[in-house]
């Protein structure tokens, strides 16, 4: 019975589209755009896998890099460390700034307008400008030199606007009835934010974190001037080191190890997909936990 109803509704929808040529054209354009988007993604991933998977070997995951194995393992470790340091600096600032904008700031406040304008302006700055700023401020002025720490702070400034805006939109998406119900039960402002609002906004916040991680692991221009291109695992955060994206850029730029560059691209792609999957699982568990507590 359900299948018949679905078929009837589909046939009725098609008839309505046929009666209105403009609606039919729009429906076809939407479907075509969706197919093109999916096709581009599948083609890109497929091309990288076909070009890179045959060149994956155990030598690429050796603990130390040399000219014989061209190991990407040090770059993989540096990428994870760089992403962790960047999020450790940018995530608290972005989340708390968004909390101020949504939960505490009054409407019409000029400070809010300044913060939002600054976030929009920073999000449009090219990454090479961030790299030059990081080199002049963190590397030269603060005396950190080419280091993981200088690169992490530079990337933190780069992803801060993204985290702020995505967190702000996630907090705005939380229904006001959640806040009103919490206040009605006698909870205070701070308790309402951390026990009701933030758990409900976690999926949206994690979406921003995923986008930020994707930008961190794929960045090259900003890190060339701040983190350097040393193909070794740093002993301390003050040592230089290259990420997977820089490692891939260096190999392809030399023109002699293009096959290894494609293999590195496969690992980088799998890393991003793994982080996205893990973040989605965490968001679902937190959402289920929040719903269970409310129930």
ChimeraX attribute file (.defattr): number of C-alpha atoms within 10 A of each C-alpha:
attribute: neighborCount
match mode: 1-to-1
recipient: residues
	/A:1	6
	/A:2	7
	/A:3	8
	/A:4	9
	/A:5	10
	/A:6	11
	/A:7	12
	/A:8	12
	/A:9	12
	/A:10	12
	/A:11	12
	/A:12	12
	/A:13	12
	/A:14	12
	/A:15	12
	/A:16	13
	/A:17	17
	/A:18	13
	/A:19	11
	/A:20	10
	/A:21	11
	/A:22	11
	/A:23	13
	/A:24	16
	/A:25	13
	/A:26	12
	/A:27	13
	/A:28	13
	/A:29	12
	/A:30	12
	/A:31	12
	/A:32	12
	/A:33	12
	/A:34	11
	/A:35	12
	/A:36	12
	/A:37	12
	/A:38	12
	/A:39	12
	/A:40	11
	/A:41	12
	/A:42	11
	/A:43	12
	/A:44	11
	/A:45	14
	/A:46	12
	/A:47	13
	/A:48	16
	/A:49	17
	/A:50	13
	/A:51	17
	/A:52	20
	/A:53	17
	/A:54	12
	/A:55	16
	/A:56	16
	/A:57	13
	/A:58	9
	/A:59	15
	/A:60	20
	/A:61	17
	/A:62	15
	/A:63	13
	/A:64	16
	/A:65	20
	/A:66	11
	/A:67	6
	/A:68	8
	/A:69	15
	/A:70	19
	/A:71	24
	/A:72	28
	/A:73	22
	/A:74	24
	/A:75	27
	/A:76	23
	/A:77	17
	/A:78	25
	/A:79	25
	/A:80	17
	/A:81	18
	/A:82	28
	/A:83	21
	/A:84	14
	/A:85	19
	/A:86	26
	/A:87	24
	/A:88	14
	/A:89	16
	/A:90	24
	/A:91	22
	/A:92	14
	/A:93	17
	/A:94	22
	/A:95	21
	/A:96	14
	/A:97	21
	/A:98	26
	/A:99	20
	/A:100	13
	/A:101	21
	/A:102	18
	/A:103	16
	/A:104	11
	/A:105	14
	/A:106	12
	/A:107	10
	/A:108	8
	/A:109	10
	/A:110	11
	/A:111	12
	/A:112	18
	/A:113	13
	/A:114	11
	/A:115	16
	/A:116	17
	/A:117	12
	/A:118	12
	/A:119	18
	/A:120	14
	/A:121	11
	/A:122	17
	/A:123	17
	/A:124	10
	/A:125	11
	/A:126	12
	/A:127	18
	/A:128	16
	/A:129	12
	/A:130	22
	/A:131	24
	/A:132	19
	/A:133	17
	/A:134	26
	/A:135	26
	/A:136	16
	/A:137	16
	/A:138	21
	/A:139	21
	/A:140	14
	/A:141	11
	/A:142	11
	/A:143	12
	/A:144	18
	/A:145	22
	/A:146	25
	/A:147	25
	/A:148	29
	/A:149	24
	/A:150	30
	/A:151	33
	/A:152	28
	/A:153	20
	/A:154	25
	/A:155	31
	/A:156	25
	/A:157	17
	/A:158	25
	/A:159	25
	/A:160	24
	/A:161	24
	/A:162	23
	/A:163	29
	/A:164	27
	/A:165	21
	/A:166	21
	/A:167	30
	/A:168	24
	/A:169	16
	/A:170	23
	/A:171	25
	/A:172	16
	/A:173	13
	/A:174	17
	/A:175	11
	/A:176	11
	/A:177	9
	/A:178	15
	/A:179	17
	/A:180	13
	/A:181	13
	/A:182	19
	/A:183	14
	/A:184	10
	/A:185	8
	/A:186	11
	/A:187	15
	/A:188	12
	/A:189	13
	/A:190	11
	/A:191	13
	/A:192	18
	/A:193	19
	/A:194	11
	/A:195	13
	/A:196	18
	/A:197	24
	/A:198	19
	/A:199	19
	/A:200	24
	/A:201	20
	/A:202	19
	/A:203	22
	/A:204	20
	/A:205	24
	/A:206	20
	/A:207	19
	/A:208	22
	/A:209	23
	/A:210	21
	/A:211	16
	/A:212	24
	/A:213	24
	/A:214	19
	/A:215	17
	/A:216	27
	/A:217	23
	/A:218	16
	/A:219	18
	/A:220	24
	/A:221	17
	/A:222	25
	/A:223	31
	/A:224	20
	/A:225	23
	/A:226	33
	/A:227	32
	/A:228	22
	/A:229	20
	/A:230	19
	/A:231	24
	/A:232	22
	/A:233	20
	/A:234	19
	/A:235	9
	/A:236	10
	/A:237	19
	/A:238	15
	/A:239	19
	/A:240	24
	/A:241	30
	/A:242	31
	/A:243	36
	/A:244	27
	/A:245	22
	/A:246	25
	/A:247	26
	/A:248	23
	/A:249	16
	/A:250	17
	/A:251	18
	/A:252	16
	/A:253	12
	/A:254	9
	/A:255	10
	/A:256	10
	/A:257	14
	/A:258	18
	/A:259	18
	/A:260	26
	/A:261	26
	/A:262	24
	/A:263	24
	/A:264	29
	/A:265	23
	/A:266	21
	/A:267	19
	/A:268	21
	/A:269	17
	/A:270	12
	/A:271	17
	/A:272	18
	/A:273	14
	/A:274	12
	/A:275	15
	/A:276	19
	/A:277	13
	/A:278	12
	/A:279	17
	/A:280	16
	/A:281	13
	/A:282	15
	/A:283	21
	/A:284	13
	/A:285	13
	/A:286	16
	/A:287	17
	/A:288	13
	/A:289	13
	/A:290	15
	/A:291	12
	/A:292	9
	/A:293	8
	/A:294	8
	/A:295	6
